[in-house]
Amino acid sequence: MKALVIGGTGAVGSQVVRELQARNAEVLILTRKAEKLKSLPAGTRGVVGDLLDPGTVRSIFRGVDCVFLLNVVSPAETHEGLMAVNGARMAGVRRLVYLSVQEADRAAHLPHFGSKLLVETVIKASGIPFTVLRPNNFFQNDYFFKDVLLQHGVYPQPIGDVGIHRVDIRDIAEAAAIALTTGGHEGQTFNLVGPEPFTGKDTADAWGRTLGKPIAYAGNDLDAWEKQSLQYLPAWLVFDFRLMYEYFQQGGFRATPADIERQTKLLGHAPRNFGDFTRETAQMWAVPTVSGA
């Protein structure tokens, strides 16, 4: 089986590549940057292209059996997704797995949620056998907070006090590889989540238990968060993410028992938990951890 992974050099996509290789798929990876070809996993093949380029769209899907489609958050996200769907449709791709976001239909006013919802709609009308994966907020987003956690003892992501069922990207990658390489999942949509909801304070406390020192939650002040974030993120992205965090703070971003049951059945194991993730991450950062945290 020949699988094309779009977004295969990022955090989620690179894990999907590993999972596909473990299932003996032949993996082709699309990247915009030629320099990334040097660091692709052994046994994969990379090709340089851009989904906004019709030449790429007309060529990259030829001879491909299945496609994992991940479009990064950007002002062009929807158009890139629609171009990819057309390329897959024209080439006769037999299976497509699309990475969307949980509650895309309930929070379509959020720019990157609404972008994904439109792509979902087009995929469902395309005639391509598909599976939609809708993950929650990623555990691995916390990699970005290494310095502020370790140096300042603060957890900065303003996810609020209601709770969100964050998910490990390894569970996402497993789900994608299973849906791409085995039948029986066509036409289905899966919410991908963690086993329990976490508030901002819960998350800070979990890091504190692992690191063996107090970690404070930075709080829910989105004006302060926006001012800080504009120092290193583009204004359009900060605006988008602020709306998202407002959504989390107002109503949470939670899963149902049925979501967890369906995910467990798909993966063959329970969702990975956040405590294990913090311990693994601390070890990766070469930080001593508290035993049994």
DRENKOL-612004 format. One line per field, with one value per atom (N, C-alpha, C): x negated, y negated, z negated. Coordinates in Angstrom, 1 decimal. Each point is the difference from the previous one (the first is absolute). Example, Ala and Ser with C-alpha at 12.3 -4.5 7.8 and 13.67 -1.06 7.14 Angstrom:
BEGIN
px <- c(-13.2, 0.9, -0.9, 0.4, -0.9, 0.8)
py <- c(5.7, -1.2, -1.2, -1.1, -1.1, -1.1)
pz <- c(-7.8, 0.0, 0.0, 0.7, 0.0, -0.8)
% end
This chain:
BEGIN
px <- c(-0.8, 0.8, -0.9, 0.3, -0.7, 0.8, -0.6, 0.7, -0.7, 0.8, -0.5, 0.3, -1.0, 0.3, -0.3, 1.1, -0.1, -0.1, -1.1, -0.2, -0.9, -0.8, -0.7, -1.3, -0.4, -1.2, 0.3, 1.3, 0.4, 0.1, 0.5, 0.1, 0.9, 1.2, 1.0, -0.4, -0.3, -0.2, -1.2, -1.1, -1.1, 0.3, 0.9, 0.4, 0.9, 0.8, 0.8, -0.9, -1.1, -1.0, -0.5, -0.4, -0.6, 1.0, 1.3, 1.0, 0.3, 0.0, 0.1, -1.1, -1.2, -1.2, 0.1, 0.5, 0.1, 1.0, 0.9, 1.0, -0.4, -1.3, -0.6, 0.6, 0.5, 0.4, -1.2, 0.1, -1.0, 0.4, -0.8, 0.4, -0.7, 0.8, -0.4, 0.4, -1.0, 0.3, -0.2, 1.1, -0.1, -0.5, -1.0, -0.5, -0.2, 0.1, -0.2, -1.5, -0.8, -1.4, -0.9, -0.9, -0.9, -1.0, -0.3, -1.0, 0.6, 1.3, 0.6, -0.2, -0.3, -0.1, -1.2, -1.0, -1.2, 0.3, 1.1, 0.3, 1.2, 0.5, 1.1, -0.4, 0.9, -0.3, -0.5, -0.9, -0.5, 1.1, 0.0, 1.1, 1.1, 0.1, 1.0, -0.5, 0.8, -0.4, 0.7, -0.7, 0.5, 0.1, 0.9, 0.2, 0.3, -0.7, 0.3, 1.1, 1.0, 1.1, 0.8, 1.1, 0.8, 1.5, 0.9, 1.4, 0.7, -0.6, 0.5, -0.5, -0.8, -0.6, 0.8, 0.7, 0.8, -0.9, -1.3, -0.9, -0.2, -0.2, -0.1, 1.3, 1.1, 1.3, 0.3, -0.5, 0.3, -1.0, -1.1, -1.0, -0.2, 0.2, -0.4, 0.8, 1.3, 0.9, 0.0, -0.7, 0.0, -0.7, 0.7, -0.5, 0.1, 0.6, 0.2, 1.3, -0.1, 1.2, 0.8, -0.7, 0.6, -0.7, 0.7, -0.5, 0.3, -1.0, 0.3, -0.2, 1.1, 0.0, 0.0, -1.0, -0.1, -0.4, 0.8, -0.3, -0.3, -1.2, -0.4, 0.9, 0.1, 0.8, -0.6, 0.7, -0.5, 1.2, -0.3, 1.1, 0.4, -0.8, 0.3, 0.4, 0.3, 0.3, 1.1, 1.1, 1.2, -0.3, -0.7, -0.3, -0.9, -1.0, -0.9, 0.7, 0.9, 0.8, 0.9, 0.6, 0.9, -0.9, -1.1, -0.9, -0.4, -0.3, -0.4, 1.1, 1.2, 1.1, 0.3, -0.2, 0.2, -1.1, -1.3, -1.0, 0.2, 0.4, 0.3, 1.2, 1.0, 1.1, -0.3, -0.8, -0.4, -0.9, -0.8, -0.9, 0.6, 1.2, 0.7, -0.5, -0.5, -0.4, 1.1, -0.4, 1.1, 0.3, -0.8, 0.3, -0.6, 0.7, -0.5, 0.3, -1.0, 0.2, -0.3, 0.9, -0.1, -0.1, -1.0, -0.1, 0.7, 1.1, 0.8, -0.2, 1.1, -0.1, 1.3, 0.0, 1.2, 0.9, 1.3, 1.0, -0.1, -0.6, -0.1, 1.4, 1.0, 1.3, 0.7, -0.4, 0.6, -0.7, -1.2, -0.8, -0.6, 0.9, -0.5, -0.4, 0.4, -0.4, -1.5, -0.6, -1.5, -0.7, -0.9, -0.5, -0.5, -0.9, -0.6, 1.0, 1.0, 1.0, 0.9, 0.5, 0.9, -0.7, -1.3, -0.8, 0.1, -0.2, 0.0, 1.4, 1.0, 1.4, 0.3, -0.4, 0.3, -0.7, -1.3, -0.7, 0.7, 0.4, 0.8, 1.2, 0.7, 1.2, -0.3, -1.1, -0.4, -0.5, -0.7, -0.4, 1.2, 1.0, 1.1, 0.8, -0.1, 0.7, -0.9, -1.2, -1.0, 0.1, 0.6, 0.1, -1.2, -1.0, -1.1, 0.3, -0.2, 0.2, -0.9, 0.6, -0.7, 0.2, -0.9, 0.2, -0.4, 0.8, -0.4, -0.4, -1.2, -0.4, 0.1, 0.6, 0.2, -0.6, -1.3, -0.7, 0.3, -0.2, 0.0, -1.4, -0.2, -1.2, -1.1, -1.2, -1.1, -0.8, -0.3, -1.0, -1.2, -0.5, -1.3, -0.1, 1.1, -0.1, -0.8, -0.1, -0.8, -1.5, -0.4, -1.5, -0.4, 1.0, -0.3, -0.3, 0.5, -0.1, -1.1, -1.0, -1.1, -0.7, -0.4, -0.8, 0.9, 1.2, 0.8, 0.3, 0.2, 0.2, -1.2, -1.2, -1.2, -0.6, 0.0, -0.7, 0.9, 1.3, 0.8, 1.1, 0.2, 1.0, 1.4, 0.3, 1.3, 0.5, 1.3, 0.6, 0.9, -0.3, 0.6, 1.2, 0.3, 1.1, 1.3, 0.8, 1.2, 1.2, 0.0, 1.1, 1.2, -0.1, 1.2, 0.3, 1.2, 0.3, 1.1, 0.5, 1.0, -0.5, -1.1, -0.7, 0.1, -1.1, -0.1, -0.7, 0.5, -0.5, -1.2, -1.1, -1.2, -0.4, -0.7, -0.4, -1.4, -0.6, -1.4, 0.0, -1.0, 0.0, -0.4, -0.5, -0.3, 1.3, 1.0, 1.3, 0.6, -0.2, 0.5, -0.7, -1.3, -0.7, 0.4, 0.2, 0.5, 1.3, 0.9, 1.4, -0.1, -0.9, -0.1, -0.5, -1.1, -0.6, 1.0, 0.7, 1.0, 1.1, 0.5, 1.1, -0.6, -1.2, -0.6, -0.3, -0.3, -0.5, 1.0, 1.1, 1.0, 1.4, 0.8, 1.3, 1.0, 1.2, 1.0, 0.2, -0.8, 0.1, 0.5, 0.3, 0.4, 1.3, 0.1, 1.2, 0.1, -0.9, 0.1, -0.8, 0.4, -0.6, -0.3, -1.3, -0.4, -0.5, 0.5, -0.6, -1.2, -1.1, -1.2, -0.4, 0.0, 0.0, -0.9, -0.2, -0.7, 1.1, -0.5, 1.0, 0.7, -0.5, 0.6, -0.2, 1.0, -0.2, -1.0, -0.7, -0.9, 0.3, 0.0, 0.1, -1.4, -0.2, -1.3, -0.7, 0.7, -0.6, -0.4, 0.9, -0.3, -1.3, -0.2, -1.2, -1.2, 0.1, -1.2, -0.3, 1.0, -0.2, -0.7, 0.4, -0.6, -1.4, -0.4, -1.4, -0.7, 0.6, -0.7, -0.3, 1.0, -0.3, -1.1, -0.1, -1.1, -1.3, -0.1, -1.2, -0.5, 1.0, -0.4, -0.2, 0.7, 0.0, 1.3, 0.3, 1.3, 0.0, 1.1, 0.2, 1.4, 0.0, 1.2, 0.7, 1.3, 0.7, 0.1, -0.4, -0.1, 1.4, 1.0, 1.4, 0.7, 1.1, 1.0, 0.0, -0.9, 0.0, -0.5, 1.0, -0.4, -0.6, 0.3, -0.7, -1.5, -0.4, -1.4, -0.6, 0.7, -0.5, -0.2, 0.9, -0.1, -1.2, -0.2, -1.1, -1.3, -0.1, -1.3, -0.2, 1.1, -0.1, -0.4, 0.5, -0.4, -1.5, -0.7, -1.5, -0.6, 0.6, -0.6, 0.9, 1.3, 0.9, 0.7, 0.4, 0.6, 1.4, 0.4, 1.3, 1.2, 0.0, 1.2, 0.1, -1.1, 0.0, 0.4, -0.6, 0.4, 1.5, 0.6, 1.4, 0.8, -0.4, 0.6, 0.0, -1.2, -0.2, 0.7, 0.0, 0.8, 1.4, 0.6, 1.4, 0.2, -1.0, 0.1, -0.1, -0.9, -0.1, 1.2, 0.6, 1.3, 1.0, 0.1, 0.9, -0.3, -1.2, -0.4, 0.4, -0.2, 0.2, 1.5, 0.8, 1.5, 0.7, -0.4, 0.8, -0.8, -1.3, -0.9, -0.1, -0.7, -0.3, -0.1, 1.2, 0.0, 0.5, -0.3, 0.4, 1.2, 0.6, 1.1, -0.6, 0.7, -0.5, 0.1, 0.9, 0.1, -1.2, -0.5, -1.2, -1.1, -0.2, -1.2, 0.2, 1.2, 0.3, -0.3, 0.4, -0.3, -1.5, -0.6, -1.5, -0.7, 0.4, -0.7, 0.2, 1.2, 0.3, -0.9, -0.1, -0.8, -1.4, -0.6, -1.4, -0.4, 1.0, -0.4, -0.6, 0.0, -0.5, 0.7, -0.1, 0.6, -0.9, 0.6, -0.8, -1.1, -1.1, -1.2, 0.4, -0.7, 0.4, -1.1, 0.5, -0.9, -1.2, 0.3, -1.1, -1.2, 0.3, -1.1, -0.7, 0.8, -0.7, -0.9, 0.4, -0.9, -1.3, 0.1, -1.2, -0.9, 0.6, -0.8, -0.7, 0.7, -0.5, -1.1, 0.2, -1.1, -1.3, 0.2, -1.2, -0.7, 0.8, -0.5, -0.7, 0.5, -0.7, -1.2, -0.2, -1.1, 0.2, 1.3, 0.3, 0.4, -0.6, 0.4, 1.5, 0.6, 1.4, 0.2, 1.2, 0.4, 0.6, -0.6, 0.5, 1.4, 0.8, 1.4, 0.9, -0.6, 0.8, 1.1)
py <- c(1.2, -1.2, -1.2, -1.0, -1.2, -1.1, -0.7, -1.0, -1.4, -1.0, -1.3, -0.7, -0.6, -0.7, -1.5, -0.8, -1.5, -0.6, -0.7, -0.4, 0.9, 0.8, 1.1, -0.3, -1.3, -0.4, -0.7, -0.2, -0.6, 1.0, -0.5, 0.8, 1.2, -0.3, 1.1, 0.9, -0.7, 0.7, 0.9, -0.4, 0.9, 1.2, -0.1, 1.2, 0.9, -0.6, 0.8, 0.8, -0.7, 0.7, 1.2, -0.1, 1.1, 1.2, -0.4, 1.0, 0.7, -0.7, 0.6, 1.0, -0.5, 0.9, 1.3, -0.1, 1.1, 1.0, -0.5, 0.9, 0.3, -0.2, 0.4, -0.7, -1.3, -0.8, -0.7, -0.2, -0.8, -1.5, -0.8, -1.3, -1.1, -0.9, -1.2, -1.2, -0.9, -1.2, -1.3, -0.8, -1.3, -1.0, -0.8, -1.1, -1.2, -1.2, -1.2, -0.3, 0.5, -0.5, 1.2, -0.3, 1.1, 0.4, -0.9, 0.4, 1.0, 0.1, 1.1, 1.4, 0.1, 1.3, 0.8, -0.7, 0.6, 0.7, -0.5, 0.6, 0.9, 0.4, 0.9, 1.4, 0.8, 1.3, 0.9, 0.9, 1.0, 0.8, 0.3, 0.8, -0.8, -1.3, -0.8, -0.8, -0.5, -0.9, -1.3, -1.1, -1.3, -0.7, -0.9, -0.7, -1.5, -0.9, -1.4, -0.5, -0.7, -0.5, -0.9, -0.6, -0.9, 0.2, 0.2, 0.2, -1.1, -1.2, -1.2, 0.0, 1.0, 0.1, 1.1, -0.4, 1.1, 1.1, -0.3, 1.0, 1.1, -0.4, 0.9, 0.8, -0.6, 0.6, 1.1, -0.3, 0.9, 1.2, -0.1, 1.1, 0.8, -0.6, 0.6, 1.2, 0.0, 1.1, 1.2, -0.1, 1.1, 1.2, 1.2, 1.2, 0.2, -0.9, 0.1, 0.7, 0.9, 0.8, -0.8, -0.6, -0.7, -1.3, -0.9, -1.3, -0.4, -0.5, -0.7, -1.4, -0.8, -1.4, -0.8, -0.8, -0.9, -1.4, -0.9, -1.4, -0.8, -0.7, -0.8, -1.2, -0.5, -1.2, -1.2, -0.6, -1.1, -0.7, -1.2, -0.6, 0.7, 0.9, 0.8, 1.4, 0.3, 1.4, 0.6, -0.7, 0.6, 0.2, -0.9, 0.1, 1.2, 0.1, 1.2, 1.3, 0.0, 1.2, 0.4, -1.0, 0.2, 0.4, -0.6, 0.5, 1.4, 0.4, 1.4, 1.0, -0.4, 0.9, 0.2, -1.1, 0.1, 0.9, -0.2, 0.8, 1.5, 0.3, 1.4, 0.6, -0.9, 0.5, 0.3, -0.9, 0.2, 1.2, 0.3, 1.1, 1.4, -0.1, 1.3, 0.6, -0.9, 0.5, 0.8, 1.2, 0.9, -0.2, -0.8, -0.2, -1.3, -0.9, -1.2, -0.2, -0.3, -0.4, -1.4, -0.8, -1.4, -0.4, -0.8, -0.4, -1.4, 0.1, -1.2, -0.4, -0.4, -0.4, 0.3, 0.4, 0.3, -1.3, 0.3, -1.1, -1.0, 0.4, -0.9, -0.5, 0.8, -0.4, -0.9, 0.1, -0.8, -1.3, -0.1, -1.3, -0.4, 0.0, -0.4, -1.5, -0.8, -1.4, -0.1, 1.0, -0.1, 0.2, -0.9, 0.1, 1.4, 0.6, 1.3, 1.1, -0.1, 1.0, 0.0, -1.2, -0.2, 0.4, -0.3, 0.5, 1.5, 0.7, 1.4, 0.6, -0.7, 0.5, -0.1, -1.0, -0.1, 1.1, 0.3, 1.1, 1.3, 0.2, 1.2, 0.2, -1.1, 0.0, 0.4, -0.5, 0.3, 1.4, 0.5, 1.4, 0.9, -0.3, 0.9, 0.0, -1.1, -0.1, 0.5, 0.4, 0.2, 1.4, 0.9, 1.4, 0.9, -0.6, 0.7, 0.7, 1.2, 0.7, -0.8, -0.4, -0.9, 0.4, -0.4, 0.0, -1.4, -0.6, -1.3, 0.2, -0.5, 0.0, -1.4, -0.1, -1.3, 0.0, -0.4, 0.1, -1.3, 0.2, -1.1, -0.7, -0.9, -0.7, 1.1, -0.2, 1.0, -0.1, 1.1, 0.0, -0.7, 0.4, -0.4, -1.5, -0.8, -1.4, -0.5, 0.7, -0.4, 0.0, 0.6, -0.1, -1.5, -0.8, -1.4, -0.8, 0.6, -0.7, 0.5, 0.7, 0.5, -1.0, -1.1, -1.1, -0.6, -0.3, -0.7, 0.9, 1.3, 1.0, 0.2, 0.2, 0.3, -1.2, -1.2, -1.1, -0.9, -0.1, -0.9, 0.7, 1.3, 0.7, -0.4, -0.2, -0.5, 0.9, 0.3, 0.6, -1.0, -0.4, -1.2, 0.2, 1.2, 0.2, -0.2, -1.1, -0.4, 0.8, 1.3, 0.9, -0.1, -0.7, -0.3, 1.0, -0.1, 0.7, 1.0, 0.2, 1.0, 1.4, 0.0, 1.3, 0.4, 0.5, 0.5, 1.4, 0.9, 1.3, 0.1, -0.5, -0.1, 1.4, 0.1, 1.3, 0.1, 1.2, 0.2, 0.2, -0.6, 0.1, 1.4, 0.8, 1.4, 0.8, -0.4, 0.6, -0.4, -1.3, -0.5, 0.8, 0.1, 0.7, 1.4, 0.7, 1.4, 0.1, -0.9, 0.0, -0.2, -1.0, -0.3, 1.3, 0.6, 1.1, 1.2, 0.2, 1.1, -0.3, -1.2, -0.4, 0.1, -0.3, 0.0, 1.4, 0.9, 1.3, 1.2, -0.3, 1.1, -0.6, 0.9, -0.3, -0.1, -0.5, 0.0, -1.3, -1.0, -1.4, -1.0, 0.3, -0.9, -0.7, -1.3, -0.8, -0.3, 0.3, -0.3, -1.2, -0.6, -1.1, 0.4, -0.2, 0.4, -1.2, -0.3, -1.0, 0.8, -0.7, 0.6, -0.8, 0.6, -0.7, 0.7, -0.6, 0.6, 0.6, 0.8, 0.7, -0.9, -1.2, -0.8, -1.5, -0.8, -1.5, -0.6, -1.0, -0.8, -1.5, -0.7, -1.4, -0.6, -1.3, -0.6, 0.3, -0.1, 0.3, 1.5, 0.8, 1.5, 0.3, -0.7, 0.2, -0.5, -1.2, -0.5, 0.9, 0.5, 0.9, 1.3, 0.6, 1.2, -0.2, -1.1, -0.3, -0.2, -0.6, -0.2, 1.3, 0.9, 1.4, 0.7, -0.2, 0.7, -0.6, -1.4, -0.7, -0.2, 0.3, -0.1, -1.4, -1.0, -1.3, -0.7, -1.1, -0.7, -0.5, 0.3, -0.6, -0.8, -1.2, -0.9, 0.0, 0.0, -0.3, -1.5, -0.4, -1.5, -0.7, 0.8, -0.6, -0.2, -0.6, -0.1, -1.4, -0.8, -1.4, 0.0, 0.0, 0.1, -1.3, -1.1, -1.3, 0.1, 0.5, 0.2, 1.1, 1.1, 1.0, -0.5, -0.8, -0.5, -1.0, -0.8, -1.0, 0.8, 1.0, 0.8, 0.8, 0.6, 0.8, -0.8, -1.2, -0.8, -0.3, 0.3, -0.2, 1.1, 1.1, 1.1, 0.7, -0.4, 0.6, -1.0, 0.3, -1.0, -0.4, -1.2, -0.5, 0.8, 0.5, 0.8, 1.3, 0.6, 1.2, -0.2, -1.1, -0.3, -0.3, -0.7, -0.3, 1.3, 0.9, 1.3, 0.8, 0.1, 0.8, -0.6, -1.4, -0.6, 0.4, 0.0, 0.4, 1.5, 0.8, 1.4, 0.1, -0.7, 0.1, -0.6, -1.0, -0.5, 1.1, 0.8, 1.1, 1.0, 0.4, 0.9, -0.5, -1.2, -0.6, 0.0, -0.3, -0.2, 1.3, 1.0, 1.3, 1.2, -0.1, 1.2, 0.6, 1.1, 0.7, 1.5, 0.5, 1.3, 1.1, 1.2, 1.2, 0.7, 0.9, 0.8, 1.4, 0.8, 1.4, 0.8, -0.4, 0.7, -0.3, -1.2, -0.4, 0.9, 0.1, 0.8, 1.5, 0.5, 1.4, 0.3, -0.9, 0.2, -0.1, -0.9, -0.2, 1.3, 0.4, 1.2, 1.2, 0.2, 1.1, -0.1, -1.2, -0.2, 0.3, -0.5, 0.1, 1.4, 0.6, 1.2, -0.2, -1.2, -0.3, -1.4, -0.2, -1.2, -1.2, -1.2, -1.2, -0.2, -0.5, -0.3, -1.1, 0.0, -1.0, -1.0, -1.2, -1.1, 0.1, 0.8, 0.2, 0.7, 1.1, 0.7, -0.9, -0.9, -0.9, -1.0, -0.5, -1.0, 0.7, 1.2, 0.8, 0.3, 0.4, 0.3, -1.3, -1.1, -1.2, -0.5, 0.0, -0.4, 0.8, 1.3, 0.8, -0.4, -0.3, -0.5, -1.3, -0.9, -1.2, 0.2, 1.2, 0.3, -0.7, 0.0, -0.7, 1.1, 0.0, 1.0, 0.0, 1.1, 0.0, 0.6, -0.2, 0.5, 1.4, 1.0, 1.4, 0.1, 0.7, 0.2, -1.2, -1.0, -1.3, 0.3)
pz <- c(0.0, 0.0, 0.0, 0.9, 0.1, -0.7, -1.0, -0.7, 0.1, 0.3, 0.1, -1.3, -0.7, -1.2, 0.2, 0.0, 0.1, -1.4, -0.3, -1.3, -0.8, 0.8, -0.6, -0.7, 0.1, -0.8, -1.3, -0.3, -1.2, -1.2, -1.1, -1.2, 0.2, 0.5, 0.2, 1.2, 1.1, 1.2, 0.0, -0.8, -0.1, -0.8, -1.0, -0.7, 0.9, 0.9, 0.9, 0.9, 0.5, 0.8, -0.7, -1.2, -0.8, -0.1, -0.3, -0.1, 1.3, 1.1, 1.3, 0.3, -0.3, 0.3, -0.8, -1.3, -0.8, 0.5, 0.9, 0.7, 1.4, 0.3, 1.3, 1.2, -0.2, 1.1, 0.7, 1.2, 0.8, -0.2, -0.6, -0.4, 0.9, 0.5, 0.8, -0.9, -0.1, -0.9, 0.9, -0.1, 0.7, -0.9, 0.4, -0.8, 0.9, -0.5, 0.7, 0.1, -0.9, -0.1, 0.3, 1.0, 0.5, -1.1, -0.9, -1.1, -0.9, -0.1, -0.9, 0.6, 1.3, 0.6, -0.7, -0.5, -0.6, -1.3, -0.7, -1.3, 0.0, 1.1, 0.0, -0.4, -0.6, -0.5, 1.1, -0.3, 0.9, 0.6, 1.2, 0.6, 0.6, -0.3, 0.6, 1.2, 0.8, 1.1, -0.1, 0.1, 0.0, 1.3, 0.1, 1.2, -0.4, 0.7, -0.3, 0.9, -0.7, 0.8, -0.9, 0.5, -0.7, 0.5, -0.9, 0.3, 0.7, -0.1, 0.8, 1.4, 0.4, 1.3, 0.8, 1.1, 0.7, 0.5, 0.3, 0.5, -1.1, -1.2, -1.1, -0.2, 0.1, -0.3, 1.1, 1.2, 1.2, -0.1, -0.7, 0.1, -1.2, -1.2, -1.3, -0.3, 0.4, -0.4, 1.0, 1.1, 1.0, -0.6, 0.1, -0.5, -1.5, -0.6, -1.5, -0.4, -0.9, -0.5, -1.0, -1.0, -1.1, -0.3, -0.6, -0.4, -1.4, -0.7, -1.3, 0.3, -0.3, 0.3, -1.3, -0.2, -1.1, 0.6, -0.1, 0.4, -1.2, 0.0, -1.2, -0.1, -1.2, -0.2, 0.7, 1.0, 0.7, 0.7, 0.5, 0.8, 1.2, 0.5, 1.2, -0.3, -1.2, -0.4, 0.8, 0.1, 0.7, 1.5, 0.7, 1.4, 0.2, -0.9, 0.2, -0.2, -0.9, -0.2, 1.2, 0.5, 1.2, 1.2, 0.2, 1.1, -0.2, -1.2, -0.3, 0.3, -0.4, 0.3, 1.5, 0.7, 1.5, 0.6, -0.5, 0.5, -0.3, -1.2, -0.3, 0.8, 0.2, 0.8, 1.4, 0.6, 1.4, 0.2, -1.0, 0.1, -0.4, -0.5, -0.3, -1.3, -1.0, -1.3, -0.6, -0.6, -0.6, -1.4, -0.7, -1.5, -0.4, -0.7, -0.5, -1.5, -0.8, -1.4, -0.2, -0.5, -0.2, -1.5, -0.3, -1.4, -0.1, -0.7, -0.3, -1.5, -0.6, -1.4, -0.7, -1.3, -0.7, 0.0, 0.1, 0.0, 1.1, 1.1, 1.2, 0.4, -0.1, 0.4, -1.1, -1.2, -1.1, -0.2, 0.5, -0.2, 1.3, 1.0, 1.4, 0.1, -1.0, 0.0, -0.2, -0.7, -0.2, 1.4, 0.4, 1.4, 0.4, -0.9, 0.5, -0.3, -0.8, -0.1, 1.2, 0.4, 1.1, 1.3, 0.1, 1.2, 0.2, -1.1, 0.1, 0.3, -0.6, 0.3, 1.4, 0.7, 1.5, 0.7, -0.4, 0.7, -0.3, -1.2, -0.3, 1.0, 0.1, 0.9, 1.4, 0.5, 1.4, 0.1, -1.0, 0.0, 0.1, -0.8, -0.1, 1.4, 0.7, 1.3, 1.2, -0.3, 1.1, 0.6, -0.7, 0.4, -0.4, -0.6, -0.5, -1.4, -0.1, -1.4, -1.0, -1.1, -0.9, -1.4, -0.9, -1.4, -0.5, -0.9, -0.6, -1.4, -0.4, -1.4, -0.6, -1.1, -0.7, -1.3, -0.1, -1.3, -0.8, -1.3, -1.0, 0.0, -0.9, -0.2, -0.3, 0.5, -0.1, -1.3, -0.6, -1.1, 0.4, 1.2, 0.5, 0.3, -0.1, 0.1, -1.2, -1.1, -1.1, 0.2, 1.1, 0.4, 0.1, 0.5, 0.2, -1.3, -1.1, -1.3, -0.9, 0.6, -0.8, -0.8, 0.6, -0.7, -1.1, 0.3, -1.0, -1.2, 0.3, -1.1, -0.8, 0.6, -0.7, -0.7, 0.7, -0.5, -0.8, 0.2, -0.7, -0.8, 0.1, -0.8, 0.3, 1.3, 0.4, 1.2, -0.1, 1.2, 0.7, 1.3, 0.6, 0.9, 0.3, 1.0, -0.7, 0.5, -0.8, 0.3, -0.3, 0.4, -1.0, -1.1, -0.7, -1.2, -0.5, -1.3, 0.2, 1.3, 0.2, 0.3, 0.8, 0.3, 1.4, 0.5, 1.4, 0.0, 0.8, 0.1, 1.0, -0.4, 0.9, 0.4, 1.1, 0.6, 0.4, -0.1, 0.4, 1.5, 0.7, 1.4, 0.5, -0.9, 0.4, 0.2, -0.8, 0.2, 1.3, 0.4, 1.3, 1.1, -0.1, 1.1, 0.1, -1.1, 0.1, 0.7, -0.4, 0.6, 1.5, 0.4, 1.4, 0.8, -0.6, 0.7, 0.1, -1.0, 0.0, 1.0, 0.1, 0.9, 1.5, 0.2, 1.3, 0.5, -0.9, 0.4, -0.2, -0.7, -0.2, 0.4, 0.4, 0.4, -1.1, 0.2, -1.0, -0.7, 0.4, -0.6, 0.9, 1.3, 1.0, -0.4, 0.2, -0.3, -1.5, -0.8, -1.4, -0.5, -1.0, -0.7, -1.4, -0.4, -1.4, -0.7, -1.2, -0.9, -0.7, 0.0, -0.7, -1.2, -1.1, -1.3, -1.0, -1.1, -1.2, -0.9, -1.0, -0.9, -1.0, -0.3, -1.0, 0.4, -0.5, 0.3, -0.9, 0.5, -0.8, 0.2, -1.2, 0.0, 0.1, 0.1, 0.0, -1.3, -1.2, -1.2, -0.1, 0.4, 0.0, 0.8, 1.1, 0.8, -0.7, -0.6, -0.7, -1.2, -0.7, -1.1, 0.5, 1.1, 0.5, 0.3, 0.6, 0.3, -1.3, -1.0, -1.3, -0.6, 0.0, -0.6, 0.7, 1.3, 0.7, -0.2, 0.0, -0.1, -1.5, -0.9, -1.4, -0.5, 0.6, -0.4, 0.3, -0.7, 0.3, 1.5, 0.7, 1.3, -0.1, 0.3, -0.1, 1.3, 0.0, 1.2, 0.3, 1.2, 0.3, 0.0, 0.1, -0.2, 1.4, -0.1, 1.1, 0.7, -0.4, 0.5, 1.5, 0.9, 1.4, 0.6, -0.6, 0.4, -0.3, -1.1, -0.4, 0.9, 0.3, 0.9, 1.4, 0.5, 1.3, 0.1, -0.9, 0.0, 0.0, -0.8, -0.1, 1.3, 0.6, 1.1, 1.3, 0.1, 1.1, 0.2, -1.0, 0.0, 0.9, 0.2, 0.8, 1.0, 0.0, 1.0, 0.8, 1.3, 0.8, -0.5, 0.2, -0.5, 0.4, 1.2, 0.5, -0.9, -0.3, -0.8, -1.4, -0.6, -1.4, -0.1, 1.0, 0.0, 0.0, 0.9, 0.2, -1.3, -0.6, -1.2, -1.2, -0.1, -1.1, 0.1, 1.2, 0.1, -0.5, 0.4, -0.5, -1.5, -0.6, -1.5, -0.6, 0.5, -0.5, 0.0, 1.1, 0.2, -1.1, -0.2, -1.1, -1.4, -0.2, -1.3, -0.3, 1.0, -0.2, -0.2, 0.8, 0.0, -0.1, -0.1, 0.0, 1.4, 0.1, 1.2, -0.3, -0.3, -0.7, 0.9, -0.4, 0.7, -0.7, 0.6, -0.6, -0.3, -0.9, -0.1, 1.3, 0.9, 1.2, 0.9, 0.0, 0.7, -0.4, -1.3, -0.5, 0.3, -0.1, 0.3, 1.5, 0.9, 1.4, 0.3, -0.6, 0.2, -0.5, -1.2, -0.5, 0.9, 0.5, 0.9, 1.3, 0.5, 1.2, -0.2, -1.1, -0.3, -0.5, -0.7, -0.7, -1.4, -0.5, -1.3, -0.5, -1.3, -0.5, 0.4, 0.0, 0.4, -1.0, 0.6, -0.9, -0.9, -1.2, -1.0, -0.2, -0.5, -0.1, -1.0, -1.1, -0.9, 0.6, 0.8, 0.6, 1.0, 0.7, 0.9, -0.7, -1.1, -0.7, -0.4, -0.5, -0.5, 1.2, 1.1, 1.2, 0.5, 0.0, 0.5, -0.9, -1.3, -0.9, 0.2, 0.2, 0.3, 1.3, 1.0, 1.3, -0.2, -0.9, -0.3, -1.0, -0.4, -1.0, -1.3, -0.4, -1.3, -1.0, -1.2, -1.0, -0.3, -0.2, -0.3, -1.4, -0.5, -1.3, 0.2, -0.7, 0.1, -0.3, 0.9, -0.3, 0.2, 0.6, 0.3, 1.0)
% end
